[in-house]
């Protein structure tokens, strides 16, 4: 792949690449080319234009109902994106009168769009639709020998930008659906879905509220310190080719969430982070949170990368109800009641017994002898 094509794929972002170029993207960029590309990276910190695309591009949607549970149905969807990509997705719709809010969801690394099926029923009962796509090299888009996180840095950059634009095209698709309330579209993503989601919500003004789970910023920090299984090969390649983390950061600036997250303000944003996370290092999560504008909130869990998803889900539902729909709900309160209700009941029963015994003792002490 020539330097001209590298510049097209990394600097133009949204101009279509020929399929023959896509076929050659598995080749590692030579270190000299990486360094030239780093030197030509713009000084501007505004990388939003990299995610621009022609909104009038036809979607050419195909849909098929693959599941009907009475209270909700699931559509299998395909639509066109930039660079000749055909994006597979799932849309779960609650069966109810009127328009419904929708949450766009992106899975974690190694996941797929079908990950939403486990939560579709619960989300539908709450009155939400949920839309998910397969990220590049995931699910139906998986390609043998290809990884979105890989030593082929230029292809990783290209694939991440492609996926973020695909998410924007998913919103284009949602706007064609009469069931969706287009002014009430939120976003939820975890791990890779949180990292890419932080870029997505920073470039997509139609997202009105967002929850990011175990996400992080400062890409060179994450590459250097992450214990994700794909990272050792990347670090080995950088060392072998004598590429510094400073050079790497400049190359990754166009896909670093830390350069986009402040754009989401003043829309509401909440983070869910693990204090002991080593996959997306906790420090990377802290830096991303600090860079975000207001209004924002953060929950720090005494956990690593596997934060307690039942509690996280309850808090996200409360957040979306409040900040996307403008209503108050008590999912977290219900979570604590269910979790500790039996214990509280035992304690309350024991206290009642103690009180009873004390009263009985007092009564017997005043009886005539």
C-alpha positions as MATLAB code, in Angstrom:
seq = 'XXXXXXXXXXXXXXXXXXXXXXXXXXXXXXXXXXXXXXXXXXXXXXXXXXXXXXXXXXXXXXXXXXXXXXXXXXXXXXXXXXXXXXXXXXXXXXXXXXXXXXXXXXXXXXXXXXXXXXXXXXXXXXXXXXXXXXXXXXXXXXXXXXXXXXXXXXXXXXXXXXXXXXXXXXXXXXXXXXXXXXXXXXXXXXXXXXXXXXXXXXXXXXXXXXXXXXXXXXXXXXXXXXXXXXXXXXXXXXXXXXXXXXXXXXXXXXXXXXXXXXXXXXXXXXXXXXXXXXXXXXXXXXXXXXXXXXXXXXXXXXXXXXXXXXXXXXXXXXXXXXXXXXXXXXXXXXXXXXXXXXXXXXXXXXXXXXXXXXXXXXXXXXXXX';
ca = [
       0.000    0.000    0.000;
       1.523    3.279   -1.049;
       1.924    6.307    1.184;
      -0.636    8.094   -0.966;
      -3.203    5.406   -0.194;
      -2.285    5.484    3.500;
      -2.942    9.218    3.525;
      -6.229    8.666    1.714;
      -7.365    6.039    4.205;
      -6.254    7.893    7.333;
      -6.537   11.585    6.370;
      -9.525   11.711    4.008;
     -11.889    9.539    6.126;
     -15.163    9.225    4.324;
     -13.865    9.172    0.748;
     -14.478    5.713   -0.691;
     -11.547    3.295   -1.002;
     -11.401    0.805   -3.858;
     -11.985   -2.828   -2.898;
      -8.496   -3.702   -4.125;
      -7.099   -1.353   -1.492;
      -9.196   -3.046    1.167;
      -7.806   -6.411    0.094;
      -4.242   -5.233    0.742;
      -4.882   -3.755    4.180;
      -3.419   -6.752    5.995;
       0.126   -5.747    5.021;
       2.096   -4.101    7.825;
       3.067   -0.496    7.130;
       6.825   -0.079    6.858;
       8.247    1.895    9.787;
       9.608    4.577    7.467;
       6.092    5.115    6.145;
       4.691    5.286    9.658;
       7.220    7.953   10.569;
       6.454    9.983    7.422;
       2.772    9.709    8.206;
       3.396   10.879   11.781;
       5.309   13.876   10.484;
       2.414   14.748    8.163;
      -0.281   14.452   10.822;
      -2.022   17.846   11.251;
      -1.227   19.868   14.361;
      -4.936   20.613   14.834;
      -6.528   18.719   17.726;
      -9.867   18.799   15.953;
     -10.122   15.419   14.238;
     -13.903   15.421   13.802;
     -13.623   15.897   10.041;
     -12.018   12.460    9.764;
     -15.457   11.017   10.516;
     -17.374   13.116    8.009;
     -19.244   11.247    5.295;
     -21.796   11.896    2.600;
     -25.099   11.708    4.463;
     -27.038   11.420    1.193;
     -25.379    8.052    0.476;
     -28.285    5.598   -0.005;
     -28.710    3.101    2.822;
     -30.167    0.356    0.602;
     -31.702   -1.241    3.678;
     -32.754   -4.862    3.872;
     -34.723   -6.080    6.915;
     -36.038   -9.384    8.182;
     -37.865  -10.203   11.421;
     -35.852  -12.966   13.087;
     -37.535  -13.028   16.487;
     -41.002  -12.142   17.772;
     -41.551  -12.450   21.519;
     -44.887  -10.663   21.701;
     -43.636   -7.736   23.769;
     -40.770   -7.118   21.341;
     -39.490   -8.162   17.945;
     -35.986   -8.245   16.531;
     -35.086   -7.183   12.997;
     -31.976   -8.379   11.180;
     -30.759   -5.374    9.217;
     -28.178   -4.627    6.539;
     -27.337   -1.166    5.259;
     -24.642    0.501    3.176;
     -21.835    2.540    4.705;
     -18.781    4.270    3.242;
     -15.951    2.431    1.471;
     -18.361   -0.079   -0.004;
     -19.070   -1.675    3.391;
     -22.339   -3.516    3.963;
     -23.036   -3.274    7.702;
     -25.000   -5.992    9.545;
     -27.116   -4.967   12.514;
     -29.946   -5.918   14.840;
     -32.809   -3.690   15.918;
     -34.977   -4.766   18.863;
     -38.308   -2.922   18.960;
     -40.819   -3.032   21.831;
     -44.335   -3.723   20.634;
     -46.301   -0.697   21.831;
     -48.233    2.283   20.567;
     -46.393    5.412   19.534;
     -42.727    6.208   19.086;
     -40.072    4.820   21.407;
     -36.603    6.004   22.485;
     -33.653    3.991   21.253;
     -30.221    3.091   22.608;
     -27.377    2.455   20.155;
     -25.052   -0.242   21.479;
     -21.576   -1.411   20.459;
     -20.124   -4.647   21.818;
     -16.703   -5.183   23.352;
     -13.648   -6.688   21.673;
     -14.436  -10.146   20.324;
     -18.179   -9.544   20.759;
     -20.937   -9.200   18.182;
     -24.288   -7.544   17.615;
     -26.122  -10.609   18.976;
     -24.867   -9.674   22.442;
     -27.961   -7.460   22.763;
     -30.342  -10.419   22.549;
     -29.776  -11.351   26.194;
     -30.979   -7.904   27.278;
     -33.595   -7.238   24.593;
     -36.543   -8.393   26.704;
     -35.596   -6.304   29.739;
     -34.913   -3.244   27.600;
     -38.217   -3.692   25.765;
     -40.154   -3.853   29.050;
     -38.601   -0.505   29.929;
     -39.941    0.900   26.665;
     -36.654    1.202   24.751;
     -35.580    0.013   21.333;
     -31.944   -1.058   21.026;
     -29.759   -0.991   17.915;
     -26.464   -2.868   17.536;
     -23.997   -3.432   14.707;
     -20.969   -5.636   14.199;
     -17.730   -3.655   14.421;
     -15.104   -4.152   11.732;
     -13.591   -7.680   11.964;
     -16.321   -8.796   14.362;
     -19.406  -10.942   14.015;
     -20.443  -11.305   10.379;
     -17.575   -8.983    9.411;
     -14.918  -11.262   10.854;
     -12.009  -11.983    8.502;
      -9.537  -14.783    9.042;
      -6.244  -13.479   10.387;
      -7.497   -9.917   10.883;
      -7.776   -8.118   14.228;
      -9.030   -4.611   14.933;
      -6.262   -4.241   17.522;
      -3.120   -5.369   15.715;
       0.481   -4.453   14.895;
      -0.858   -3.199   11.555;
      -1.467    0.227   13.083;
      -2.680    1.883    9.890;
      -5.320   -0.805    9.380;
      -6.412   -0.522   13.021;
      -6.861    3.219   12.526;
      -8.801    2.632    9.320;
     -11.000   -0.045   10.906;
     -11.849    2.069   13.940;
     -12.782    5.069   11.802;
     -14.862    2.796    9.591;
     -16.743    1.417   12.606;
     -17.496    4.871   14.008;
     -18.860    6.005   10.638;
     -20.883    2.773   10.514;
     -22.429    3.736   13.862;
     -23.349    7.107   12.374;
     -24.968    5.298    9.462;
     -26.911    3.220   12.000;
     -28.390    6.487   13.292;
     -29.246    7.409    9.690;
     -31.107    4.106    9.509;
     -32.923    4.718   12.817;
     -34.164    8.026   11.498;
     -35.988    6.167    8.727;
     -37.929    4.052   11.239;
     -41.369    5.468   12.140;
     -41.268    3.607   15.497;
     -38.187    5.509   16.721;
     -38.363    8.850   18.504;
     -35.403   10.428   16.738;
     -34.866   13.138   19.355;
     -34.374   10.496   22.057;
     -31.462    8.366   20.931;
     -28.832    7.395   23.503;
     -25.651    5.341   23.460;
     -24.207    2.550   25.613;
     -20.906    0.773   25.022;
     -18.477   -1.253   27.090;
     -14.729   -1.835   26.779;
     -14.011   -1.477   23.032;
     -17.602   -0.308   22.668;
     -16.881    2.351   25.286;
     -13.608    3.432   23.675;
     -15.029    3.698   20.154;
     -18.263    5.023   21.618;
     -16.420    7.962   23.153;
     -15.317    8.919   19.636;
     -18.772    8.256   18.196;
     -20.675   10.445   20.642;
     -18.072   13.184   20.156;
     -18.713   13.336   16.408;
     -22.434   12.475   16.333;
     -24.724   15.304   17.521;
     -27.869   13.155   17.312;
     -26.879   11.168   20.432;
     -28.542   12.866   23.410;
     -27.143   10.896   26.388;
     -24.341    8.352   26.718;
     -23.054    5.740   29.168;
     -19.497    4.436   28.749;
     -18.457    1.267   30.593;
     -14.753    0.521   31.290;
     -13.700    2.951   28.567;
     -10.443    4.879   28.418;
      -8.458    7.513   26.566;
      -4.793    8.183   25.800;
      -4.200    5.439   23.252;
      -0.432    5.190   23.674;
      -0.935    4.687   27.428;
      -3.408    1.886   26.737;
      -1.095    0.195   24.224;
       1.825    0.482   26.635;
       0.090   -0.763   29.789;
      -2.972   -2.795   28.796;
      -3.034   -6.517   29.598;
      -5.453   -7.156   26.736;
      -4.257  -10.310   24.915;
      -3.709   -8.438   21.634;
      -1.325   -5.854   23.091;
       1.922   -7.870   23.515;
       2.159   -8.358   19.732;
       1.647   -4.629   19.171;
       4.303   -3.710   21.741;
       6.718   -6.236   20.246;
       6.212   -4.761   16.782;
       6.802   -1.208   18.018;
      10.007   -2.263   19.740;
      11.208   -4.237   16.724;
      10.645   -1.279   14.396;
      12.004    1.277   16.888;
       8.745    3.263   16.953;
       8.432    5.389   20.084;
       5.212    5.787   22.047;
       5.325    9.485   21.211;
       5.305    8.667   17.502;
       2.596    6.082   18.095;
       0.426    8.622   19.926;
       0.637   11.079   17.040;
      -0.404    8.341   14.645;
      -3.285    7.320   16.916;
      -4.508   10.852   17.670;
      -7.267   10.568   15.023;
      -8.750    7.611   16.952;
      -7.967    8.663   20.521;
     -11.213    9.145   22.478;
      -9.513   11.782   24.592;
      -9.533   14.099   21.545;
     -13.299   13.761   21.063;
     -15.027   13.320   24.400;
     -15.237   17.018   25.305;
     -17.293   17.595   22.135;
     -20.204   15.738   23.751;
     -20.798   18.505   26.305;
     -23.358   19.803   27.279;
     -25.171   16.507   26.735;
     -25.230   14.198   29.808;
     -22.543   11.531   30.108;
     -21.838    8.860   32.720;
     -18.803    6.597   33.175;
     -18.624    3.200   34.874;
     -14.988    2.339   35.652;
     -13.068   -0.347   37.516;
     -10.549    0.853   40.109;
      -8.281   -2.111   39.379;
      -8.833   -2.425   35.635;
      -5.696   -3.570   33.800;
      -7.325   -4.327   30.427;
      -8.402   -0.728   29.885;
      -6.074    0.712   32.530;
      -7.899    2.604   35.270;
      -5.653    5.616   34.627;
      -6.849    5.716   31.010;
     -10.445    5.747   32.274;
      -9.646    8.535   34.716;
      -8.030   10.650   31.990;
     -10.999   10.198   29.664;
     -13.409   11.186   32.432;
     -11.331   14.243   33.312;
     -11.290   15.397   29.680;
     -15.081   15.115   29.354;
     -17.170   18.257   29.747;
     -20.202   18.806   31.939;
     -22.664   17.416   32.792;
     -20.906   14.188   33.646;
     -20.791   11.572   36.359;
     -18.670    8.584   37.241;
     -19.062    5.382   39.240;
     -15.843    3.727   40.400;
     -16.244    0.031   41.229;
     -13.976   -2.073   43.448;
     -13.348   -4.293   40.446;
     -11.090   -4.852   37.489;
     -12.405   -4.926   33.926;
     -15.367   -7.084   34.958;
     -17.517   -4.502   36.703;
     -20.814   -5.772   38.230;
     -23.054   -5.553   35.174;
     -26.325   -6.043   37.067;
     -25.661   -2.915   39.139;
     -24.230   -1.060   36.129;
     -27.375   -1.884   34.129;
     -29.671   -0.631   36.901;
     -27.755    2.646   37.109;
     -27.744    3.088   33.334;
     -31.508    2.570   33.160;
     -31.985    5.244   35.841;
     -29.595    7.521   33.932;
     -31.345    7.068   30.578;
     -34.792    7.482   32.115;
     -33.701   10.717   33.779;
     -31.405   12.274   31.185;
     -32.885   10.958   27.949;
     -36.580   10.751   28.857;
     -36.838   13.236   31.726;
     -38.471   10.839   34.177;
     -37.498    9.403   37.546;
     -37.059    5.680   38.079;
     -35.662    3.504   40.853;
     -33.876    0.570   39.243;
     -30.837    0.938   41.479;
     -33.010    1.071   44.593;
     -34.740   -2.112   43.439;
     -31.331   -3.715   42.854;
     -30.233   -3.041   46.427;
     -33.602   -4.146   47.802;
     -33.399   -7.464   45.966;
     -29.762   -8.019   46.879;
     -29.948   -7.108   50.551;
     -33.663   -7.522   51.244;
     -33.323  -11.017   52.790;
     -30.394   -9.890   54.954;
     -32.286   -6.805   56.083;
     -35.267   -9.028   56.824;
     -33.162  -11.322   59.023;
     -31.621   -8.349   60.844;
     -35.026   -6.725   61.306;
     -36.435  -10.003   62.622;
     -33.541  -10.407   65.051;
     -33.972   -6.836   66.292;
     -37.696   -7.414   66.737;
     -36.971  -10.554   68.767;
     -34.463   -8.684   70.945;
     -36.989   -5.910   71.566;
     -39.644   -8.497   72.400;
     -37.367  -10.301   74.865;
     -36.344   -7.025   76.519;
     -39.977   -6.003   76.937;
     -40.894   -9.431   78.254;
     -38.007   -9.286   80.716;
     -39.112   -5.885   81.970;
     -42.686   -7.078   82.338;
     -41.679  -10.149   84.343;
     -39.436   -8.047   86.638;
     -42.373   -5.952   87.851;
     -44.663   -8.887   88.656;
     -45.543   -9.287   92.434;
     -43.564  -11.939   94.240;
];
